Amino acid sequence: MELRDWIKALQIAAIYMGTIVGAGFATGQEILQFFTRFGNWGTYAIMMATFLFIWLGYKVMLLANQIKAKSYEDLNIALFGKKLGFIISMFMLVVLLGVSAVMLAGAGTIFEENWDLPYQLGLIFTAIICFFLLLRGMHAIIAVNSIVVPIMLLFTFIIFFNTLDMPNTRSFLTIKTDFPLWTALSTPFLYTAFNLALAQAVLVPIGAETEKKATIKWGAIIGGLGIGFMLIVGHIALSAHMPGVQQFAIPMGGIARTMSTLVYYIYITIIFAEVFTTLLADIYGLALQVHERSKLPKALIIFCAIVCCYFMSQIGFGTLLSMLYPLFGFISLGWFFLIARKRL
């Protein structure tokens, strides 16, 4: 590949990682719930999840490229037929709106709980910035992720090297769990299914717009490995602080607080940025889908979607998270197995 193809592959990887690394991932709650609480089995589950992110991320983008999909509905119709594809796409529309509301509520919660600013100010500020950035389309998503993802990776390295000095560094290989084995074995599929079902909103237009198959392949490989790296480093750090770290609402923030106050506040800012990148990606995918069907102006669709998210976010971050994520995760498994079976 030429240099510009490698640059494009790195951009794809950054967008892929930035879309997956949302509020739950960056805070450490997703890693704790899906992997670390299963002890040493969580390590093997992360390895499986990394492979699934590479394989299925590549598959989604390549399929979108082959059919030149304009939105994820085009991909779902090509995969599952017009009737079932339409049903899946309508469900995804609801999921994207719900998760966007969760992300917006998460931003408001960071303002309130960590920066001592009003919850409503956090919602309004985030919504306004999101609207004006999305008017620039995919260019804005590429630009934001190109900044946020490297910073997140840098901080991940800092956490990793700090953990190396602890006496319990190898806990991720030795810690035991009381959970049955089948629950640990199912987590990589549940985790990958939910996150990839959401990520297709951005992966589909990226795949359709990318010219070379090799660029897509390396974007998926680098992005999947990056996600796996951040998962395993988070898992190692959390395992070294088990079981006490479970008391924190933001487990990775609790670890960062033990390092220094400055590191803690930097990490909280990174968490906000990761929430913001996921919000951008989900609203963008939703707007593409609605525009494709209605031909309404994208700016109007983005505005209406953000207003809906604002009103939904009044319910609160924790309540929305506990209500919507389990439901979306369970139903996403169906999409996961359908696309896994589909031949290229």
C-alpha positions as CSV (number, residue, x, y, z in Angstrom):
1,M,0.0,0.0,0.0
2,E,1.0,3.6,-0.5
3,L,1.6,6.1,2.3
4,R,-1.8,7.7,1.9
5,D,-3.5,4.2,2.1
6,W,-1.7,3.6,5.5
7,I,-2.9,7.0,6.7
8,K,-6.4,6.2,5.7
9,A,-6.1,2.8,7.4
10,L,-5.0,4.6,10.6
11,Q,-7.9,7.0,10.3
12,I,-10.3,4.0,10.0
13,A,-8.7,2.4,13.0
14,A,-9.0,5.6,15.1
15,I,-12.7,6.0,14.2
16,Y,-13.4,2.3,15.0
17,M,-11.6,2.6,18.4
18,G,-13.2,5.9,19.2
19,T,-16.7,4.6,18.4
20,I,-16.3,1.4,20.6
21,V,-14.6,3.2,23.5
22,G,-17.6,4.9,24.9
23,A,-18.6,5.9,28.4
24,G,-18.7,2.4,29.9
25,F,-15.4,1.3,28.4
26,A,-13.5,4.5,29.3
27,T,-14.8,4.5,32.9
28,G,-13.8,0.9,33.3
29,Q,-17.3,-0.3,34.1
30,E,-17.7,-2.3,30.9
31,I,-14.3,-4.0,31.4
32,L,-15.2,-4.8,35.0
33,Q,-18.7,-6.2,34.3
34,F,-17.8,-8.1,31.1
35,F,-14.3,-9.3,31.9
36,T,-12.5,-8.6,35.2
37,R,-15.2,-10.0,37.5
38,F,-14.6,-13.4,35.8
39,G,-11.0,-13.5,37.1
40,N,-8.4,-15.2,34.9
41,W,-11.1,-16.3,32.5
42,G,-11.6,-12.6,31.6
43,T,-8.2,-12.6,30.0
44,Y,-9.1,-15.3,27.5
45,A,-12.5,-13.6,26.9
46,I,-10.7,-10.4,25.9
47,M,-8.5,-12.4,23.4
48,M,-11.7,-13.8,21.8
49,A,-13.4,-10.4,21.8
50,T,-10.3,-8.9,20.0
51,F,-10.5,-11.5,17.3
52,L,-14.2,-10.9,16.8
53,F,-13.7,-7.1,16.6
54,I,-11.1,-7.6,13.8
55,W,-13.0,-10.3,11.9
56,L,-16.5,-8.8,12.0
57,G,-15.4,-5.2,11.8
58,Y,-13.6,-6.1,8.5
59,K,-16.6,-8.1,7.3
60,V,-19.0,-5.2,7.9
61,M,-16.8,-2.7,6.1
62,L,-16.0,-5.0,3.2
63,L,-19.7,-5.9,2.6
64,A,-20.6,-2.2,2.7
65,N,-17.8,-1.5,0.1
66,Q,-19.0,-4.3,-2.2
67,I,-22.6,-3.0,-2.3
68,K,-21.7,0.7,-1.9
69,A,-24.1,1.1,1.0
70,K,-25.2,4.6,1.8
71,S,-26.4,3.7,5.3
72,Y,-26.5,0.6,7.5
73,E,-30.1,-0.1,6.3
74,D,-28.6,-0.8,2.8
75,L,-26.2,-3.3,4.4
76,N,-29.0,-5.0,6.5
77,I,-31.3,-5.4,3.5
78,A,-28.4,-6.9,1.4
79,L,-27.7,-9.3,4.3
80,F,-31.1,-10.3,5.5
81,G,-33.6,-9.4,2.7
82,K,-35.9,-6.5,2.4
83,K,-38.4,-7.3,5.1
84,L,-36.0,-8.6,7.9
85,G,-33.4,-6.0,6.9
86,F,-36.0,-3.2,7.3
87,I,-37.0,-4.5,10.8
88,I,-33.4,-4.8,11.9
89,S,-32.6,-1.2,10.7
90,M,-35.7,0.2,12.4
91,F,-34.6,-1.4,15.6
92,M,-31.1,0.0,15.1
93,L,-32.6,3.4,14.8
94,V,-34.2,3.1,18.2
95,V,-30.9,1.7,19.6
96,L,-28.8,4.6,18.2
97,L,-31.2,7.2,19.6
98,G,-31.3,5.4,23.0
99,V,-27.5,5.1,23.3
100,S,-27.1,8.7,22.1
101,A,-29.3,9.8,25.0
102,V,-27.2,7.7,27.4
103,M,-24.0,9.4,26.1
104,L,-25.5,12.8,26.5
105,A,-26.7,12.0,30.0
106,G,-23.2,10.7,30.7
107,A,-21.7,14.0,29.6
108,G,-24.1,15.9,31.9
109,T,-23.2,13.5,34.8
110,I,-19.5,14.3,34.3
111,F,-20.2,18.0,34.5
112,E,-22.2,17.5,37.7
113,E,-20.3,14.9,39.6
114,N,-16.7,15.6,38.6
115,W,-16.5,19.3,37.7
116,D,-19.2,20.6,40.1
117,L,-21.1,22.2,37.3
118,P,-24.9,22.0,36.6
119,Y,-26.2,18.8,34.9
120,Q,-28.3,20.8,32.5
121,L,-25.3,22.9,31.5
122,G,-23.4,19.7,30.6
123,L,-26.3,18.6,28.4
124,I,-26.7,21.9,26.6
125,F,-23.0,22.5,26.1
126,T,-22.4,19.0,24.7
127,A,-25.5,19.1,22.5
128,I,-24.5,22.5,20.9
129,I,-20.9,21.4,20.2
130,C,-22.2,18.1,18.8
131,F,-24.6,19.8,16.4
132,F,-22.1,22.2,14.9
133,L,-19.4,19.6,14.5
134,L,-21.8,17.2,12.8
135,L,-22.7,19.8,10.2
136,R,-19.2,19.0,8.8
137,G,-20.1,15.3,8.5
138,M,-17.5,12.5,8.5
139,H,-14.7,15.1,8.5
140,A,-15.6,16.1,12.0
141,I,-15.7,12.5,13.3
142,I,-12.3,11.8,11.7
143,A,-10.8,15.0,13.2
144,V,-12.1,14.4,16.7
145,N,-11.1,10.8,16.8
146,S,-7.6,11.6,15.4
147,I,-7.1,13.7,18.6
148,V,-9.0,11.8,21.3
149,V,-7.9,8.2,20.5
150,P,-4.1,8.8,20.6
151,I,-4.6,10.6,24.0
152,M,-6.6,7.7,25.3
153,L,-3.9,5.3,24.1
154,L,-1.2,7.4,25.8
155,F,-3.1,7.4,29.1
156,T,-3.7,3.7,28.8
157,F,0.1,3.3,28.6
158,I,0.5,5.4,31.8
159,I,-2.0,3.3,33.7
160,F,-0.2,0.1,32.4
161,F,3.3,1.2,33.5
162,N,1.9,2.3,36.9
163,T,0.4,-1.1,37.4
164,L,3.7,-2.8,36.7
165,D,5.1,-1.4,40.0
166,M,2.3,-3.0,42.0
167,P,2.7,-6.3,43.9
168,N,-0.5,-7.7,42.4
169,T,0.4,-7.1,38.7
170,R,-0.1,-10.7,37.8
171,S,-3.5,-11.0,39.4
172,F,-5.2,-11.1,35.9
173,L,-3.6,-14.5,35.4
174,T,-4.3,-16.0,38.8
175,I,-7.4,-14.4,40.3
176,K,-10.4,-16.8,40.7
177,T,-14.1,-16.3,40.3
178,D,-17.3,-17.9,41.7
179,F,-19.1,-17.3,38.4
180,P,-19.8,-20.4,36.3
181,L,-17.5,-20.9,33.3
182,W,-20.3,-20.6,30.7
183,T,-21.0,-16.9,31.8
184,A,-17.3,-16.0,31.2
185,L,-17.3,-17.8,27.8
186,S,-20.4,-15.9,26.7
187,T,-19.2,-12.4,27.5
188,P,-17.0,-11.8,24.5
189,F,-19.9,-12.6,22.2
190,L,-22.3,-10.4,24.2
191,Y,-19.8,-7.5,24.4
192,T,-18.8,-7.7,20.7
193,A,-22.4,-8.1,19.5
194,F,-23.7,-4.9,21.2
195,N,-20.7,-2.7,20.3
196,L,-20.5,-3.8,16.7
197,A,-24.3,-3.5,16.2
198,L,-23.8,0.2,17.2
199,A,-20.5,0.7,15.4
200,Q,-22.0,-0.4,12.0
201,A,-23.6,3.1,11.8
202,V,-20.2,4.5,11.2
203,L,-18.3,1.4,9.8
204,V,-20.8,1.1,6.9
205,P,-20.2,4.6,5.4
206,I,-16.5,4.3,6.0
207,G,-16.4,1.0,4.2
208,A,-18.4,2.3,1.3
209,E,-16.2,5.3,0.9
210,T,-12.8,3.5,1.1
211,E,-11.4,2.5,-2.3
212,K,-9.0,-0.3,-1.5
213,K,-9.8,-3.6,0.2
214,A,-6.3,-3.7,1.8
215,T,-7.0,-0.3,3.5
216,I,-10.2,-1.7,5.0
217,K,-8.4,-4.9,6.1
218,W,-5.6,-3.0,7.9
219,G,-8.0,-0.5,9.4
220,A,-9.9,-3.3,10.9
221,I,-6.8,-5.1,12.1
222,I,-5.2,-2.0,13.7
223,G,-8.5,-0.9,15.2
224,G,-9.4,-4.3,16.6
225,L,-5.9,-4.8,18.1
226,G,-6.1,-1.3,19.6
227,I,-9.5,-2.1,21.2
228,G,-8.0,-5.4,22.5
229,F,-4.9,-3.6,23.9
230,M,-7.0,-1.1,25.8
231,L,-9.3,-3.9,27.1
232,I,-6.4,-6.0,28.4
233,V,-4.5,-3.0,30.0
234,G,-7.8,-2.0,31.7
235,H,-8.3,-5.6,32.8
236,I,-4.8,-5.9,34.2
237,A,-5.1,-2.6,36.1
238,L,-8.5,-3.4,37.5
239,S,-7.5,-7.0,38.5
240,A,-4.5,-5.6,40.5
241,H,-7.0,-3.4,42.5
242,M,-9.7,-6.1,43.0
243,P,-11.9,-6.4,44.9
244,G,-11.8,-2.8,46.3
245,V,-12.1,-1.2,42.9
246,Q,-15.7,-2.4,42.5
247,Q,-16.9,0.2,44.9
248,F,-16.2,3.1,42.5
249,A,-18.8,4.3,39.9
250,I,-15.8,5.1,37.7
251,P,-13.3,2.3,38.5
252,M,-10.5,3.6,36.2
253,G,-11.0,7.1,37.7
254,G,-10.5,5.5,41.1
255,I,-7.2,4.0,39.9
256,A,-6.1,7.3,38.4
257,R,-6.9,9.1,41.7
258,T,-4.3,7.0,43.4
259,M,-1.7,8.3,41.0
260,S,-2.2,12.0,41.4
261,T,-5.0,14.6,41.4
262,L,-3.7,16.0,38.0
263,V,-3.8,12.6,36.4
264,Y,-7.3,12.0,37.8
265,Y,-8.7,15.3,36.3
266,I,-7.0,14.6,33.0
267,Y,-8.6,11.1,32.9
268,I,-12.1,12.5,33.6
269,T,-11.6,14.9,30.7
270,I,-10.6,12.0,28.5
271,I,-13.8,10.1,29.6
272,F,-15.8,13.1,28.6
273,A,-14.1,13.1,25.2
274,E,-14.7,9.4,24.7
275,V,-18.4,9.9,25.5
276,F,-18.5,12.7,23.0
277,T,-16.9,10.7,20.2
278,T,-19.5,7.9,20.6
279,L,-22.3,10.5,20.7
280,L,-21.0,12.0,17.4
281,A,-20.8,8.6,15.7
282,D,-24.2,7.5,16.8
283,I,-26.0,10.7,15.8
284,Y,-24.2,10.7,12.5
285,G,-25.3,7.1,11.7
286,L,-28.8,7.9,12.7
287,A,-28.9,11.0,10.6
288,L,-27.6,9.1,7.5
289,Q,-30.3,6.5,8.0
290,V,-33.2,8.9,8.3
291,H,-31.9,11.1,5.4
292,E,-31.7,8.0,3.2
293,R,-35.4,7.2,3.7
294,S,-36.9,10.7,4.1
295,K,-34.6,13.0,2.1
296,L,-35.0,15.6,4.8
297,P,-32.0,17.9,5.3
298,K,-29.3,16.3,7.4
299,A,-29.0,19.4,9.6
300,L,-32.7,19.2,10.5
301,I,-32.4,15.5,11.3
302,I,-29.4,16.1,13.5
303,F,-31.1,18.9,15.3
304,C,-34.3,16.9,16.0
305,A,-32.2,13.8,17.1
306,I,-30.2,15.9,19.6
307,V,-33.4,17.5,21.0
308,C,-34.9,14.1,21.5
309,C,-31.8,12.9,23.2
310,Y,-31.9,16.0,25.5
311,F,-35.4,15.2,26.7
312,M,-34.6,11.5,27.1
313,S,-31.4,12.4,29.1
314,Q,-33.6,14.0,31.8
315,I,-34.3,10.5,33.0
316,G,-30.6,10.3,34.2
317,F,-27.5,8.4,33.2
318,G,-27.7,5.5,35.6
319,T,-31.4,4.8,34.9
320,L,-31.0,5.0,31.2
321,L,-27.9,2.7,31.2
322,S,-29.6,0.1,33.4
323,M,-32.8,0.2,31.3
324,L,-31.5,0.2,27.7
325,Y,-28.2,-1.6,27.6
326,P,-29.3,-5.1,28.7
327,L,-32.2,-5.0,26.3
328,F,-30.1,-3.8,23.4
329,G,-27.3,-6.2,24.1
330,F,-29.6,-9.2,24.1
331,I,-31.3,-8.3,20.8
332,S,-27.9,-7.4,19.2
333,L,-26.9,-11.1,19.6
334,G,-29.3,-12.0,16.8
335,W,-27.7,-9.5,14.4
336,F,-24.3,-10.8,15.5
337,F,-24.9,-14.4,14.6
338,L,-26.7,-13.5,11.3
339,I,-23.7,-11.4,10.1
340,A,-21.2,-14.0,11.4
341,R,-22.9,-16.7,9.2
342,K,-23.1,-14.5,6.1
343,R,-20.5,-15.4,3.4
344,L,-18.6,-12.6,1.7
